[in-house]
Amino acid sequence: MFYSSYKEAHEALKLPGSYQRGTQGNPEDGITSIKLTENPRSLDRISRDFNTIYYVGIGEKSSQGEPAVHQTKEDQAPFFVSLKKQNAVPVLIKLSSGVVMYAGDYKVKRIYRRISPRAKHYYEIQFEHV
């Protein structure tokens, strides 16, 4: 399904929390939605078949999908909860055309600790389509 904005998609799908770009959720319930923007310079990656998404964890970002500071494990608690609970997470992707696509529901498969091109430690969350 396609929408003109995150806000329109968020309301149509009745997602909890804010409609702003980024991660929605909390350490008790886990992740409730992910909103990311397609950008060739981003460390967020989407497989061509949309079955796998690699998403940069929670933390301050200097540009879309690149950490500005080292990310902490404590800040990633909602992802670890979702990994344990295996709850379905709705994913919205703003395409380069500006259209927002509901990509479907995903589950956290793995969580990796990585180093960015700018030498910042960050967490990369691997989501698999349900």
Secondary structure, 3 states (H helix, E strand, C coil): CEECCHHHHHHHHCCCCCCCCEEEEECCCEEEEEEEECCCCCCCEECCCCCEEEEECCCCEEECCEECCCCCCHHHHHHHHHHHHCCCEEEEEECCCCCEEEEEEEEEEEEEEEECCCCCEEEEEEEEEC
